[in-house]
């Protein structure tokens, strides 16, 4: 959809958000373990986030976008 012009920018945003989520979830999992003595809350939060992500991606239409050829 965006073409190769913005590929590096989009990849950078995806990579940054992945690293930020990895750091935050590891830190929060440790914090929850210290507070509760169990990983159960972190596990169920991860399950809920996975289901939420699946629901967000459900309506994505993966068909190619129709593009008009240049008249030039």
PDB file with one MODEL, atoms N, CA, C and O in Angstrom:
MODEL        1
ATOM      1  N   UNK A   1       0.816  -1.183   0.000  1.00  0.00           N
ATOM      2  CA  UNK A   1       0.000   0.000   0.000  1.00  0.00           C
ATOM      3  C   UNK A   1       0.873   1.266   0.000  1.00  0.00           C
ATOM      4  O   UNK A   1       0.558   2.238  -0.686  1.00  0.00           O
ATOM      5  N   UNK A   2       1.955   1.249   0.761  1.00  0.00           N
ATOM      6  CA  UNK A   2       2.810   2.420   0.847  1.00  0.00           C
ATOM      7  C   UNK A   2       3.973   2.388  -0.139  1.00  0.00           C
ATOM      8  O   UNK A   2       4.624   3.409  -0.363  1.00  0.00           O
ATOM      9  N   UNK A   3       4.238   1.226  -0.728  1.00  0.00           N
ATOM     10  CA  UNK A   3       5.346   1.115  -1.663  1.00  0.00           C
ATOM     11  C   UNK A   3       6.683   1.046  -0.939  1.00  0.00           C
ATOM     12  O   UNK A   3       6.748   1.090   0.289  1.00  0.00           O
ATOM     13  N   UNK A   4       7.735   0.938  -1.720  1.00  0.00           N
ATOM     14  CA  UNK A   4       9.056   0.795  -1.103  1.00  0.00           C
ATOM     15  C   UNK A   4       9.634   2.121  -0.627  1.00  0.00           C
ATOM     16  O   UNK A   4      10.644   2.136   0.077  1.00  0.00           O
ATOM     17  N   UNK A   5       9.015   3.219  -0.996  1.00  0.00           N
ATOM     18  CA  UNK A   5       9.525   4.527  -0.580  1.00  0.00           C
ATOM     19  C   UNK A   5       9.548   4.664   0.945  1.00  0.00           C
ATOM     20  O   UNK A   5      10.489   5.238   1.493  1.00  0.00           O
ATOM     21  N   UNK A   6       8.548   4.157   1.623  1.00  0.00           N
ATOM     22  CA  UNK A   6       8.446   4.294   3.075  1.00  0.00           C
ATOM     23  C   UNK A   6       8.760   2.988   3.807  1.00  0.00           C
ATOM     24  O   UNK A   6       8.468   2.862   4.996  1.00  0.00           O
ATOM     25  N   UNK A   7       9.342   2.035   3.121  1.00  0.00           N
ATOM     26  CA  UNK A   7       9.593   0.729   3.719  1.00  0.00           C
ATOM     27  C   UNK A   7      10.495   0.833   4.941  1.00  0.00           C
ATOM     28  O   UNK A   7      10.189   0.237   5.974  1.00  0.00           O
ATOM     29  N   UNK A   8      11.591   1.568   4.856  1.00  0.00           N
ATOM     30  CA  UNK A   8      12.514   1.653   5.993  1.00  0.00           C
ATOM     31  C   UNK A   8      11.877   2.387   7.171  1.00  0.00           C
ATOM     32  O   UNK A   8      12.115   2.022   8.322  1.00  0.00           O
ATOM     33  N   UNK A   9      11.081   3.400   6.905  1.00  0.00           N
ATOM     34  CA  UNK A   9      10.403   4.115   7.988  1.00  0.00           C
ATOM     35  C   UNK A   9       9.394   3.209   8.685  1.00  0.00           C
ATOM     36  O   UNK A   9       9.343   3.161   9.914  1.00  0.00           O
ATOM     37  N   UNK A  10       8.597   2.494   7.903  1.00  0.00           N
ATOM     38  CA  UNK A  10       7.608   1.591   8.492  1.00  0.00           C
ATOM     39  C   UNK A  10       8.278   0.462   9.264  1.00  0.00           C
ATOM     40  O   UNK A  10       7.805   0.074  10.332  1.00  0.00           O
ATOM     41  N   UNK A  11       9.374  -0.067   8.731  1.00  0.00           N
ATOM     42  CA  UNK A  11      10.105  -1.124   9.423  1.00  0.00           C
ATOM     43  C   UNK A  11      10.693  -0.597  10.728  1.00  0.00           C
ATOM     44  O   UNK A  11      10.695  -1.302  11.738  1.00  0.00           O
ATOM     45  N   UNK A  12      11.190   0.632  10.711  1.00  0.00           N
ATOM     46  CA  UNK A  12      11.721   1.233  11.936  1.00  0.00           C
ATOM     47  C   UNK A  12      10.656   1.409  13.001  1.00  0.00           C
ATOM     48  O   UNK A  12      10.906   1.152  14.179  1.00  0.00           O
ATOM     49  N   UNK A  13       9.478   1.841  12.601  1.00  0.00           N
ATOM     50  CA  UNK A  13       8.382   2.009  13.562  1.00  0.00           C
ATOM     51  C   UNK A  13       7.973   0.658  14.142  1.00  0.00           C
ATOM     52  O   UNK A  13       7.759   0.536  15.348  1.00  0.00           O
ATOM     53  N   UNK A  14       7.865  -0.348  13.290  1.00  0.00           N
ATOM     54  CA  UNK A  14       7.487  -1.685  13.756  1.00  0.00           C
ATOM     55  C   UNK A  14       8.558  -2.250  14.698  1.00  0.00           C
ATOM     56  O   UNK A  14       8.234  -2.799  15.752  1.00  0.00           O
ATOM     57  N   UNK A  15       9.828  -2.116  14.317  1.00  0.00           N
ATOM     58  CA  UNK A  15      10.918  -2.638  15.142  1.00  0.00           C
ATOM     59  C   UNK A  15      10.965  -1.915  16.491  1.00  0.00           C
ATOM     60  O   UNK A  15      11.125  -2.555  17.531  1.00  0.00           O
ATOM     61  N   UNK A  16      10.826  -0.587  16.477  1.00  0.00           N
ATOM     62  CA  UNK A  16      10.849   0.181  17.720  1.00  0.00           C
ATOM     63  C   UNK A  16       9.706  -0.220  18.640  1.00  0.00           C
ATOM     64  O   UNK A  16       9.916  -0.426  19.836  1.00  0.00           O
ATOM     65  N   UNK A  17       8.500  -0.333  18.097  1.00  0.00           N
ATOM     66  CA  UNK A  17       7.358  -0.698  18.932  1.00  0.00           C
ATOM     67  C   UNK A  17       7.493  -2.124  19.461  1.00  0.00           C
ATOM     68  O   UNK A  17       7.049  -2.414  20.572  1.00  0.00           O
ATOM     69  N   UNK A  18       8.100  -3.014  18.682  1.00  0.00           N
ATOM     70  CA  UNK A  18       8.332  -4.384  19.138  1.00  0.00           C
ATOM     71  C   UNK A  18       9.316  -4.394  20.306  1.00  0.00           C
ATOM     72  O   UNK A  18       9.101  -5.097  21.293  1.00  0.00           O
ATOM     73  N   UNK A  19      10.383  -3.624  20.198  1.00  0.00           N
ATOM     74  CA  UNK A  19      11.373  -3.558  21.276  1.00  0.00           C
ATOM     75  C   UNK A  19      10.782  -2.910  22.530  1.00  0.00           C
ATOM     76  O   UNK A  19      11.041  -3.359  23.646  1.00  0.00           O
ATOM     77  N   UNK A  20      10.002  -1.872  22.345  1.00  0.00           N
ATOM     78  CA  UNK A  20       9.367  -1.208  23.473  1.00  0.00           C
ATOM     79  C   UNK A  20       8.403  -2.152  24.190  1.00  0.00           C
ATOM     80  O   UNK A  20       8.369  -2.194  25.420  1.00  0.00           O
ATOM     81  N   UNK A  21       7.620  -2.910  23.419  1.00  0.00           N
ATOM     82  CA  UNK A  21       6.708  -3.884  24.013  1.00  0.00           C
ATOM     83  C   UNK A  21       7.447  -5.014  24.709  1.00  0.00           C
ATOM     84  O   UNK A  21       7.017  -5.481  25.764  1.00  0.00           O
ATOM     85  N   UNK A  22       8.553  -5.457  24.129  1.00  0.00           N
ATOM     86  CA  UNK A  22       9.345  -6.512  24.760  1.00  0.00           C
ATOM     87  C   UNK A  22       9.937  -6.069  26.078  1.00  0.00           C
ATOM     88  O   UNK A  22       9.908  -6.807  27.062  1.00  0.00           O
ATOM     89  N   UNK A  23      10.477  -4.853  26.096  1.00  0.00           N
ATOM     90  CA  UNK A  23      11.029  -4.324  27.349  1.00  0.00           C
ATOM     91  C   UNK A  23       9.939  -4.161  28.400  1.00  0.00           C
ATOM     92  O   UNK A  23      10.095  -4.589  29.543  1.00  0.00           O
ATOM     93  N   UNK A  24       8.843  -3.541  28.004  1.00  0.00           N
ATOM     94  CA  UNK A  24       7.772  -3.254  28.954  1.00  0.00           C
ATOM     95  C   UNK A  24       7.165  -4.532  29.515  1.00  0.00           C
ATOM     96  O   UNK A  24       6.914  -4.626  30.716  1.00  0.00           O
ATOM     97  N   UNK A  25       6.929  -5.513  28.655  1.00  0.00           N
ATOM     98  CA  UNK A  25       6.307  -6.745  29.141  1.00  0.00           C
ATOM     99  C   UNK A  25       7.243  -7.543  30.041  1.00  0.00           C
ATOM    100  O   UNK A  25       6.792  -8.142  31.018  1.00  0.00           O
ATOM    101  N   UNK A  26       8.544  -7.563  29.729  1.00  0.00           N
ATOM    102  CA  UNK A  26       9.488  -8.268  30.599  1.00  0.00           C
ATOM    103  C   UNK A  26       9.584  -7.584  31.959  1.00  0.00           C
ATOM    104  O   UNK A  26       9.589  -8.249  32.995  1.00  0.00           O
ATOM    105  N   UNK A  27       9.657  -6.275  31.954  1.00  0.00           N
ATOM    106  CA  UNK A  27       9.734  -5.527  33.209  1.00  0.00           C
ATOM    107  C   UNK A  27       8.452  -5.697  34.027  1.00  0.00           C
ATOM    108  O   UNK A  27       8.499  -5.938  35.233  1.00  0.00           O
ATOM    109  N   UNK A  28       7.307  -5.567  33.352  1.00  0.00           N
ATOM    110  CA  UNK A  28       6.038  -5.682  34.054  1.00  0.00           C
ATOM    111  C   UNK A  28       5.811  -7.101  34.573  1.00  0.00           C
ATOM    112  O   UNK A  28       5.252  -7.283  35.654  1.00  0.00           O
ATOM    113  N   UNK A  29       6.240  -8.104  33.809  1.00  0.00           N
ATOM    114  CA  UNK A  29       6.119  -9.480  34.289  1.00  0.00           C
ATOM    115  C   UNK A  29       6.925  -9.696  35.554  1.00  0.00           C
ATOM    116  O   UNK A  29       6.456 -10.356  36.482  1.00  0.00           O
ATOM    117  N   UNK A  30       8.128  -9.152  35.603  1.00  0.00           N
ATOM    118  CA  UNK A  30       8.941  -9.251  36.811  1.00  0.00           C
ATOM    119  C   UNK A  30       8.324  -8.498  37.974  1.00  0.00           C
ATOM    120  O   UNK A  30       8.325  -8.978  39.108  1.00  0.00           O
ATOM    121  N   UNK A  31       7.802  -7.327  37.690  1.00  0.00           N
ATOM    122  CA  UNK A  31       7.161  -6.525  38.737  1.00  0.00           C
ATOM    123  C   UNK A  31       5.937  -7.251  39.307  1.00  0.00           C
ATOM    124  O   UNK A  31       5.731  -7.273  40.520  1.00  0.00           O
ATOM    125  N   UNK A  32       5.130  -7.842  38.427  1.00  0.00           N
ATOM    126  CA  UNK A  32       3.950  -8.591  38.891  1.00  0.00           C
ATOM    127  C   UNK A  32       4.355  -9.816  39.700  1.00  0.00           C
ATOM    128  O   UNK A  32       3.683 -10.171  40.669  1.00  0.00           O
ATOM    129  N   UNK A  33       5.451 -10.466  39.306  1.00  0.00           N
ATOM    130  CA  UNK A  33       5.914 -11.632  40.060  1.00  0.00           C
ATOM    131  C   UNK A  33       6.365 -11.233  41.459  1.00  0.00           C
ATOM    132  O   UNK A  33       6.081 -11.929  42.434  1.00  0.00           O
ATOM    133  N   UNK A  34       7.068 -10.110  41.550  1.00  0.00           N
ATOM    134  CA  UNK A  34       7.516  -9.640  42.861  1.00  0.00           C
ATOM    135  C   UNK A  34       6.319  -9.287  43.742  1.00  0.00           C
ATOM    136  O   UNK A  34       6.314  -9.580  44.938  1.00  0.00           O
ATOM    137  N   UNK A  35       5.318  -8.667  43.153  1.00  0.00           N
ATOM    138  CA  UNK A  35       4.154  -8.241  43.939  1.00  0.00           C
ATOM    139  C   UNK A  35       3.244  -9.393  44.342  1.00  0.00           C
ATOM    140  O   UNK A  35       2.711  -9.403  45.451  1.00  0.00           O
ATOM    141  N   UNK A  36       3.060 -10.374  43.442  1.00  0.00           N
ATOM    142  CA  UNK A  36       2.086 -11.438  43.702  1.00  0.00           C
ATOM    143  C   UNK A  36       2.699 -12.809  43.964  1.00  0.00           C
ATOM    144  O   UNK A  36       2.035 -13.680  44.525  1.00  0.00           O
ATOM    145  N   UNK A  37       3.957 -13.017  43.570  1.00  0.00           N
ATOM    146  CA  UNK A  37       4.593 -14.319  43.741  1.00  0.00           C
ATOM    147  C   UNK A  37       4.186 -15.315  42.678  1.00  0.00           C
ATOM    148  O   UNK A  37       4.449 -16.509  42.822  1.00  0.00           O
ATOM    149  N   UNK A  38       3.555 -14.855  41.619  1.00  0.00           N
ATOM    150  CA  UNK A  38       3.068 -15.747  40.571  1.00  0.00           C
ATOM    151  C   UNK A  38       3.088 -15.016  39.233  1.00  0.00           C
ATOM    152  O   UNK A  38       3.004 -13.789  39.178  1.00  0.00           O
ATOM    153  N   UNK A  39       3.199 -15.786  38.166  1.00  0.00           N
ATOM    154  CA  UNK A  39       3.112 -15.221  36.822  1.00  0.00           C
ATOM    155  C   UNK A  39       1.702 -15.296  36.247  1.00  0.00           C
ATOM    156  O   UNK A  39       1.497 -14.944  35.085  1.00  0.00           O
ATOM    157  N   UNK A  40       0.735 -15.743  37.026  1.00  0.00           N
ATOM    158  CA  UNK A  40      -0.621 -15.981  36.526  1.00  0.00           C
ATOM    159  C   UNK A  40      -1.263 -14.710  35.957  1.00  0.00           C
ATOM    160  O   UNK A  40      -1.871 -14.760  34.888  1.00  0.00           O
ATOM    161  N   UNK A  41      -1.141 -13.595  36.641  1.00  0.00           N
ATOM    162  CA  UNK A  41      -1.752 -12.356  36.146  1.00  0.00           C
ATOM    163  C   UNK A  41      -1.122 -11.948  34.826  1.00  0.00           C
ATOM    164  O   UNK A  41      -1.825 -11.588  33.882  1.00  0.00           O
ATOM    165  N   UNK A  42       0.200 -12.003  34.759  1.00  0.00           N
ATOM    166  CA  UNK A  42       0.890 -11.670  33.517  1.00  0.00           C
ATOM    167  C   UNK A  42       0.497 -12.589  32.376  1.00  0.00           C
ATOM    168  O   UNK A  42       0.354 -12.144  31.237  1.00  0.00           O
ATOM    169  N   UNK A  43       0.322 -13.860  32.673  1.00  0.00           N
ATOM    170  CA  UNK A  43      -0.090 -14.819  31.660  1.00  0.00           C
ATOM    171  C   UNK A  43      -1.470 -14.468  31.111  1.00  0.00           C
ATOM    172  O   UNK A  43      -1.666 -14.445  29.896  1.00  0.00           O
ATOM    173  N   UNK A  44      -2.417 -14.198  31.988  1.00  0.00           N
ATOM    174  CA  UNK A  44      -3.772 -13.898  31.535  1.00  0.00           C
ATOM    175  C   UNK A  44      -3.869 -12.544  30.833  1.00  0.00           C
ATOM    176  O   UNK A  44      -4.682 -12.373  29.924  1.00  0.00           O
ATOM    177  N   UNK A  45      -3.049 -11.592  31.247  1.00  0.00           N
ATOM    178  CA  UNK A  45      -2.999 -10.321  30.520  1.00  0.00           C
ATOM    179  C   UNK A  45      -2.467 -10.563  29.104  1.00  0.00           C
ATOM    180  O   UNK A  45      -2.970  -9.979  28.145  1.00  0.00           O
ATOM    181  N   UNK A  46      -1.456 -11.416  28.974  1.00  0.00           N
ATOM    182  CA  UNK A  46      -0.920 -11.749  27.651  1.00  0.00           C
ATOM    183  C   UNK A  46      -1.959 -12.450  26.785  1.00  0.00           C
ATOM    184  O   UNK A  46      -2.064 -12.165  25.592  1.00  0.00           O
ATOM    185  N   UNK A  47      -2.715 -13.349  27.362  1.00  0.00           N
ATOM    186  CA  UNK A  47      -3.784 -14.029  26.619  1.00  0.00           C
ATOM    187  C   UNK A  47      -4.825 -13.012  26.146  1.00  0.00           C
ATOM    188  O   UNK A  47      -5.258 -13.051  24.994  1.00  0.00           O
ATOM    189  N   UNK A  48      -5.223 -12.103  27.041  1.00  0.00           N
ATOM    190  CA  UNK A  48      -6.221 -11.095  26.681  1.00  0.00           C
ATOM    191  C   UNK A  48      -5.690 -10.177  25.570  1.00  0.00           C
ATOM    192  O   UNK A  48      -6.432  -9.835  24.649  1.00  0.00           O
ATOM    193  N   UNK A  49      -4.423  -9.778  25.647  1.00  0.00           N
ATOM    194  CA  UNK A  49      -3.846  -8.934  24.609  1.00  0.00           C
ATOM    195  C   UNK A  49      -3.769  -9.671  23.271  1.00  0.00           C
ATOM    196  O   UNK A  49      -3.973  -9.070  22.216  1.00  0.00           O
ATOM    197  N   UNK A  50      -3.479 -10.959  23.315  1.00  0.00           N
ATOM    198  CA  UNK A  50      -3.445 -11.754  22.083  1.00  0.00           C
ATOM    199  C   UNK A  50      -4.821 -11.849  21.436  1.00  0.00           C
ATOM    200  O   UNK A  50      -4.952 -11.717  20.219  1.00  0.00           O
ATOM    201  N   UNK A  51      -5.831 -12.075  22.240  1.00  0.00           N
ATOM    202  CA  UNK A  51      -7.201 -12.122  21.711  1.00  0.00           C
ATOM    203  C   UNK A  51      -7.607 -10.759  21.159  1.00  0.00           C
ATOM    204  O   UNK A  51      -8.234 -10.677  20.103  1.00  0.00           O
ATOM    205  N   UNK A  52      -7.253  -9.698  21.867  1.00  0.00           N
ATOM    206  CA  UNK A  52      -7.557  -8.346  21.406  1.00  0.00           C
ATOM    207  C   UNK A  52      -6.862  -8.057  20.071  1.00  0.00           C
ATOM    208  O   UNK A  52      -7.470  -7.479  19.170  1.00  0.00           O
ATOM    209  N   UNK A  53      -5.613  -8.450  19.942  1.00  0.00           N
ATOM    210  CA  UNK A  53      -4.886  -8.245  18.680  1.00  0.00           C
ATOM    211  C   UNK A  53      -5.532  -9.037  17.550  1.00  0.00           C
ATOM    212  O   UNK A  53      -5.642  -8.546  16.427  1.00  0.00           O
ATOM    213  N   UNK A  54      -5.954 -10.252  17.845  1.00  0.00           N
ATOM    214  CA  UNK A  54      -6.634 -11.056  16.830  1.00  0.00           C
ATOM    215  C   UNK A  54      -7.930 -10.408  16.364  1.00  0.00           C
ATOM    216  O   UNK A  54      -8.240 -10.410  15.172  1.00  0.00           O
ATOM    217  N   UNK A  55      -8.682  -9.858  17.302  1.00  0.00           N
ATOM    218  CA  UNK A  55      -9.931  -9.185  16.942  1.00  0.00           C
ATOM    219  C   UNK A  55      -9.674  -7.918  16.123  1.00  0.00           C
ATOM    220  O   UNK A  55     -10.444  -7.594  15.219  1.00  0.00           O
ATOM    221  N   UNK A  56      -8.602  -7.209  16.439  1.00  0.00           N
ATOM    222  CA  UNK A  56      -8.260  -6.018  15.664  1.00  0.00           C
ATOM    223  C   UNK A  56      -7.871  -6.359  14.226  1.00  0.00           C
ATOM    224  O   UNK A  56      -8.145  -5.592  13.303  1.00  0.00           O
ATOM    225  N   UNK A  57      -7.234  -7.508  14.046  1.00  0.00           N
ATOM    226  CA  UNK A  57      -6.761  -7.894  12.714  1.00  0.00           C
ATOM    227  C   UNK A  57      -7.801  -8.656  11.900  1.00  0.00           C
ATOM    228  O   UNK A  57      -7.620  -8.866  10.701  1.00  0.00           O
ATOM    229  N   UNK A  58      -8.871  -9.065  12.538  1.00  0.00           N
ATOM    230  CA  UNK A  58      -9.898  -9.854  11.855  1.00  0.00           C
ATOM    231  C   UNK A  58     -10.436  -9.157  10.606  1.00  0.00           C
ATOM    232  O   UNK A  58     -10.538  -9.805   9.564  1.00  0.00           O
ATOM    233  N   UNK A  59     -10.788  -7.861  10.656  1.00  0.00           N
ATOM    234  CA  UNK A  59     -11.405  -7.229   9.475  1.00  0.00           C
ATOM    235  C   UNK A  59     -10.410  -6.785   8.392  1.00  0.00           C
ATOM    236  O   UNK A  59     -10.826  -6.163   7.415  1.00  0.00           O
ATOM    237  N   UNK A  60      -9.130  -7.080   8.530  1.00  0.00           N
ATOM    238  CA  UNK A  60      -8.156  -6.633   7.529  1.00  0.00           C
ATOM    239  C   UNK A  60      -8.422  -7.342   6.198  1.00  0.00           C
ATOM    240  O   UNK A  60      -8.542  -8.565   6.139  1.00  0.00           O
ATOM    241  N   UNK A  61      -8.509  -6.554   5.154  1.00  0.00           N
ATOM    242  CA  UNK A  61      -8.724  -7.080   3.810  1.00  0.00           C
ATOM    243  C   UNK A  61      -7.367  -7.146   3.105  1.00  0.00           C
ATOM    244  O   UNK A  61      -6.742  -6.112   2.868  1.00  0.00           O
ATOM    245  N   UNK A  62      -6.913  -8.342   2.774  1.00  0.00           N
ATOM    246  CA  UNK A  62      -5.577  -8.521   2.210  1.00  0.00           C
ATOM    247  C   UNK A  62      -5.546  -8.527   0.690  1.00  0.00           C
ATOM    248  O   UNK A  62      -4.511  -8.826   0.094  1.00  0.00           O
ATOM    249  N   UNK A  63      -6.651  -8.205   0.066  1.00  0.00           N
ATOM    250  CA  UNK A  63      -6.648  -8.157  -1.395  1.00  0.00           C
ATOM    251  C   UNK A  63      -5.782  -6.993  -1.880  1.00  0.00           C
ATOM    252  O   UNK A  63      -5.734  -5.949  -1.229  1.00  0.00           O
ATOM    253  N   UNK A  64      -5.111  -7.158  -2.995  1.00  0.00           N
ATOM    254  CA  UNK A  64      -4.295  -6.056  -3.520  1.00  0.00           C
ATOM    255  C   UNK A  64      -5.166  -4.840  -3.854  1.00  0.00           C
ATOM    256  O   UNK A  64      -6.329  -4.968  -4.238  1.00  0.00           O
ATOM    257  N   UNK A  65      -4.568  -3.670  -3.695  1.00  0.00           N
ATOM    258  CA  UNK A  65      -5.261  -2.433  -4.008  1.00  0.00           C
ATOM    259  C   UNK A  65      -5.215  -2.230  -5.521  1.00  0.00           C
ATOM    260  O   UNK A  65      -4.164  -2.361  -6.148  1.00  0.00           O
ATOM    261  N   UNK A  66      -6.362  -1.912  -6.088  1.00  0.00           N
ATOM    262  CA  UNK A  66      -6.413  -1.658  -7.528  1.00  0.00           C
ATOM    263  C   UNK A  66      -5.709  -0.337  -7.816  1.00  0.00           C
ATOM    264  O   UNK A  66      -6.040   0.695  -7.232  1.00  0.00           O
ATOM    265  N   UNK A  67      -4.746  -0.379  -8.712  1.00  0.00           N
ATOM    266  CA  UNK A  67      -4.000   0.830  -9.090  1.00  0.00           C
ATOM    267  C   UNK A  67      -4.227   1.098 -10.567  1.00  0.00           C
ATOM    268  O   UNK A  67      -4.308   0.179 -11.382  1.00  0.00           O
ATOM    269  N   UNK A  68      -4.326   2.345 -10.883  1.00  0.00           N
ATOM    270  CA  UNK A  68      -4.533   2.736 -12.272  1.00  0.00           C
ATOM    271  C   UNK A  68      -3.181   2.953 -12.944  1.00  0.00           C
ATOM    272  O   UNK A  68      -2.274   3.547 -12.359  1.00  0.00           O
ATOM    273  N   UNK A  69      -3.056   2.473 -14.162  1.00  0.00           N
ATOM    274  CA  UNK A  69      -1.813   2.658 -14.905  1.00  0.00           C
ATOM    275  C   UNK A  69      -1.685   4.111 -15.332  1.00  0.00           C
ATOM    276  O   UNK A  69      -2.683   4.776 -15.611  1.00  0.00           O
ATOM    277  N   UNK A  70      -0.468   4.594 -15.379  1.00  0.00           N
ATOM    278  CA  UNK A  70      -0.237   5.981 -15.822  1.00  0.00           C
ATOM    279  C   UNK A  70      -0.636   6.122 -17.281  1.00  0.00           C
ATOM    280  O   UNK A  70      -0.355   5.245 -18.098  1.00  0.00           O
ATOM    281  N   UNK A  71      -1.294   7.232 -17.606  1.00  0.00           N
ATOM    282  CA  UNK A  71      -1.735   7.467 -18.984  1.00  0.00           C
ATOM    283  C   UNK A  71      -0.595   8.026 -19.836  1.00  0.00           C
ATOM    284  O   UNK A  71      -0.748   8.195 -21.046  1.00  0.00           O
ATOM    285  N   UNK A  72       0.556   8.315 -19.201  1.00  0.00           N
ATOM    286  CA  UNK A  72       1.666   8.961 -19.891  1.00  0.00           C
ATOM    287  C   UNK A  72       2.432   8.031 -20.675  1.00  0.00           C
ATOM    288  O   UNK A  72       3.406   8.422 -21.319  1.00  0.00           O
TER     289      UNK A  72
ENDMDL
END
